[in-house]
Amino acid sequence: MNQEIIEFIENTVGNKIENQEMDLLDQGILDSLEAISLIVSLEKKFTIKFSFADYSKPGFFSLTNIVETINKGKKQ
Protein backbone atom coordinates (compact mmCIF):
# COMPACT_ATOMS: atom_id res chain seq x y z
CA MET A 1 0.00 0.00 0.00
CA ASN A 2 2.81 2.46 0.81
CA GLN A 3 4.28 2.25 -2.69
CA GLU A 4 0.81 2.66 -4.22
CA ILE A 5 0.29 5.87 -2.22
CA ILE A 6 3.72 7.24 -3.17
CA GLU A 7 3.20 6.48 -6.86
CA PHE A 8 -0.25 8.09 -6.77
CA ILE A 9 1.19 11.25 -5.21
CA GLU A 10 4.10 11.39 -7.66
CA ASN A 11 1.73 10.96 -10.60
CA THR A 12 -0.62 13.60 -9.18
CA VAL A 13 2.12 16.20 -8.67
CA GLY A 14 3.99 15.22 -11.84
CA ASN A 15 7.36 14.78 -10.13
CA LYS A 16 9.50 11.98 -8.79
CA ILE A 17 10.02 12.84 -5.13
CA GLU A 18 13.53 12.06 -3.98
CA ASN A 19 13.31 12.98 -0.30
CA GLN A 20 10.29 11.38 1.34
CA GLU A 21 10.92 13.24 4.60
CA MET A 22 10.82 16.76 3.13
CA ASP A 23 7.55 18.66 3.04
CA LEU A 24 6.29 19.09 -0.54
CA LEU A 25 5.26 22.67 0.24
CA ASP A 26 8.71 23.50 1.61
CA GLN A 27 10.35 21.97 -1.48
CA GLY A 28 8.21 24.11 -3.77
CA ILE A 29 6.68 21.03 -5.40
CA LEU A 30 3.21 22.11 -4.23
CA ASP A 31 1.63 25.47 -3.62
CA SER A 32 -1.29 25.84 -1.21
CA LEU A 33 -4.00 25.24 -3.83
CA GLU A 34 -2.20 22.17 -5.17
CA ALA A 35 -1.88 20.87 -1.61
CA ILE A 36 -5.65 21.05 -1.09
CA SER A 37 -6.21 19.44 -4.49
CA LEU A 38 -3.86 16.62 -3.46
CA ILE A 39 -5.81 16.14 -0.22
CA VAL A 40 -9.08 15.83 -2.15
CA SER A 41 -7.54 13.40 -4.64
CA LEU A 42 -6.10 11.24 -1.86
CA GLU A 43 -9.43 11.21 -0.01
CA LYS A 44 -11.23 10.01 -3.14
CA LYS A 45 -8.61 7.44 -4.15
CA PHE A 46 -8.10 5.88 -0.71
CA THR A 47 -11.59 6.48 0.75
CA ILE A 48 -10.27 8.37 3.74
CA LYS A 49 -11.07 11.74 5.30
CA PHE A 50 -8.25 13.93 6.53
CA SER A 51 -9.06 16.22 9.42
CA PHE A 52 -7.92 19.82 9.55
CA ALA A 53 -5.66 18.75 12.41
CA ASP A 54 -3.98 16.23 10.08
CA TYR A 55 -3.03 18.53 7.25
CA SER A 56 -2.39 21.64 9.33
CA LYS A 57 0.47 19.98 11.22
CA PRO A 58 3.92 21.25 10.24
CA GLY A 59 5.56 18.80 7.86
CA PHE A 60 2.32 16.97 7.03
CA PHE A 61 2.93 17.21 3.29
CA SER A 62 5.95 14.89 3.30
CA LEU A 63 5.41 11.50 1.68
CA THR A 64 6.25 9.80 4.95
CA ASN A 65 3.60 11.69 6.92
CA ILE A 66 0.93 11.38 4.25
CA VAL A 67 1.46 7.61 3.95
CA GLU A 68 1.44 7.23 7.73
CA THR A 69 -1.79 9.21 8.06
CA ILE A 70 -3.54 7.22 5.31
CA ASN A 71 -2.45 3.89 6.79
CA LYS A 72 -3.58 4.98 10.25
CA GLY A 73 -6.94 6.09 8.86
CA LYS A 74 -7.44 2.81 6.99
CA LYS A 75 -7.01 0.83 10.24
CA GLN A 76 -9.78 2.73 12.03
C-alpha positions, 0 to 999 in steps of 0.5 A: 500500500505504501508504494501505491500511495507514493506512486499516486502522489508522484503521478498527481504532482507530476514529479519523482520525489527524492526525499520522502521526509521533506515537506512538498510545500517546503520543497516548492513542489506544491503550492497551497492550492495544489496541496488542497487538491492533493488532499481531495484526490487522496481522499477520493482514491483511498476512501479516507477523510483527513481532518484539519488537524492532520493537514495543518500539522507542520511537515504533514505534506511529506510523503512519509507523513501522508502515507502514515496518516492514510495507513492509520486512517485505513485501520480505524 
